[in-house]
């Protein structure tokens, strides 16, 4: 599920600042990067057996190198995905997401958007 018009998409920000801001909101980059792209995930547990939800914020370097930590990142439209163990994460619009998960996603993305406003390039 895509979350349009959050104020996050098309934000341009230094990767070091982005790492800091996302970490403060419990988004994890971990190994989700390469030299040109970054992905931050926020895990939402579920009472449903074998189901976990993830809020995903992705971006790509418009200059610099993520590995060297000197990249300037342009963020993309955030996603909400549903992980089916052991098959993987689905982000399709045909997925059914509980209203509480969608509300939590909107709240977290609004907080992230607010924080990013201070650091936009």
Backbone torsions as a table, in degrees:
resi	resn	phi	psi	omega
1	UNK	NA	128.5	178.6
2	UNK	-90.5	143.5	177.1
3	UNK	-114.9	94.9	-176.5
4	UNK	-80.9	158.0	173.2
5	UNK	55.3	42.3	178.9
6	UNK	-89.0	-14.1	-173.1
7	UNK	88.9	-3.0	179.2
8	UNK	-90.6	-45.6	-177.0
9	UNK	-60.4	139.2	-179.2
10	UNK	73.7	4.0	173.4
11	UNK	-65.9	136.6	177.4
12	UNK	-113.3	126.6	-171.3
13	UNK	-155.3	149.6	175.8
14	UNK	-66.3	141.3	-176.5
15	UNK	-63.0	-36.4	-179.8
16	UNK	-65.3	-40.4	177.3
17	UNK	-67.1	-43.5	178.9
18	UNK	-60.2	-43.1	176.9
19	UNK	-57.9	-43.5	-178.7
20	UNK	-65.7	-49.3	-177.3
21	UNK	-63.4	-45.6	-178.7
22	UNK	-67.6	-38.3	178.8
23	UNK	-62.9	-37.3	178.7
24	UNK	-63.4	-22.7	179.0
25	UNK	-104.0	12.7	175.8
26	UNK	71.7	22.2	169.5
27	UNK	-82.8	139.6	-176.0
28	UNK	-113.8	128.6	173.2
29	UNK	-91.0	-42.1	179.7
30	UNK	43.8	-126.6	-178.9
31	UNK	-90.0	13.6	-175.1
32	UNK	-86.9	64.9	178.4
33	UNK	-160.0	162.4	165.0
34	UNK	-139.9	-161.0	-174.4
35	UNK	-70.5	-22.0	-174.8
36	UNK	-120.0	-10.1	-174.1
37	UNK	-134.0	153.6	173.7
38	UNK	-134.7	150.9	176.1
39	UNK	-139.8	129.0	178.2
40	UNK	-116.8	130.3	-179.0
41	UNK	-119.3	143.4	172.8
42	UNK	-120.4	120.5	-175.8
43	UNK	-90.0	130.5	175.7
44	UNK	-118.7	115.7	178.8
45	UNK	-68.1	164.5	-177.6
46	UNK	-142.9	150.4	173.5
47	UNK	-79.8	-12.5	179.0
48	UNK	-72.6	132.6	-178.8
49	UNK	-64.9	127.9	176.9
50	UNK	74.9	12.0	-178.0
51	UNK	-119.9	132.9	172.7
52	UNK	-136.8	144.6	178.9
53	UNK	-107.0	147.7	178.3
54	UNK	-133.9	131.2	168.1
55	UNK	-91.1	128.2	-176.3
56	UNK	-121.7	127.8	174.5
57	UNK	-118.3	122.1	-177.1
58	UNK	-118.4	155.6	176.0
59	UNK	-156.1	170.4	178.8
60	UNK	-139.1	152.1	-177.4
61	UNK	-75.5	127.1	173.4
62	UNK	-97.8	-13.1	169.6
63	UNK	-160.6	156.9	179.2
64	UNK	78.1	-167.4	-172.5
65	UNK	-135.9	126.0	-179.7
66	UNK	-59.6	-42.8	-178.3
67	UNK	-61.1	-36.7	179.3
68	UNK	-84.9	-2.5	178.6
69	UNK	61.6	28.2	176.9
70	UNK	-118.2	17.7	-176.8
71	UNK	-78.8	149.3	167.8
72	UNK	-106.8	123.7	-171.6
73	UNK	-105.6	138.7	169.6
74	UNK	-107.4	121.0	-176.6
75	UNK	-82.3	152.6	-179.4
76	UNK	-107.9	178.3	179.5
77	UNK	-65.9	126.0	179.3
78	UNK	-64.5	153.5	-178.3
79	UNK	-127.5	154.3	168.9
80	UNK	-118.5	125.8	-178.8
81	UNK	-121.8	159.3	179.6
82	UNK	-119.0	118.1	-179.8
83	UNK	-91.7	123.2	176.0
84	UNK	-103.7	111.3	178.5
85	UNK	-72.7	133.5	-1.9
86	UNK	-99.3	19.0	-169.0
87	UNK	-83.0	-32.8	179.7
88	UNK	128.8	-172.5	-175.0
89	UNK	-98.0	134.5	175.6
90	UNK	-112.7	132.9	-179.7
91	UNK	-113.5	6.1	-173.4
92	UNK	-63.4	152.4	179.0
93	UNK	-68.0	-18.8	-179.8
94	UNK	-81.6	-4.8	177.0
95	UNK	-72.0	146.6	175.6
96	UNK	-100.3	124.6	179.9
97	UNK	-116.3	133.5	177.2
98	UNK	-59.6	144.7	-179.1
99	UNK	-57.4	-37.1	-179.6
100	UNK	-64.3	-35.5	179.0
101	UNK	-71.1	-41.0	178.1
102	UNK	-64.0	-42.8	178.4
103	UNK	-63.2	-44.1	178.0
104	UNK	-61.7	-40.4	178.0
105	UNK	-62.0	-47.1	178.5
106	UNK	-59.1	-41.8	-180.0
107	UNK	-63.8	-47.1	-179.4
108	UNK	-66.5	-39.6	179.0
109	UNK	-68.2	-34.2	176.1
110	UNK	-65.6	-41.5	177.0
111	UNK	-63.3	-43.9	178.9
112	UNK	-62.6	-45.6	178.7
113	UNK	-58.7	-44.2	178.8
114	UNK	-60.1	-45.3	-179.8
115	UNK	-64.6	-39.9	-178.1
116	UNK	-65.6	-27.7	-178.1
117	UNK	-57.8	-31.5	-178.7
118	UNK	-70.5	-22.0	-170.5
119	UNK	-118.0	0.5	-177.5
120	UNK	-55.7	145.4	175.3
121	UNK	-88.6	NA	NA
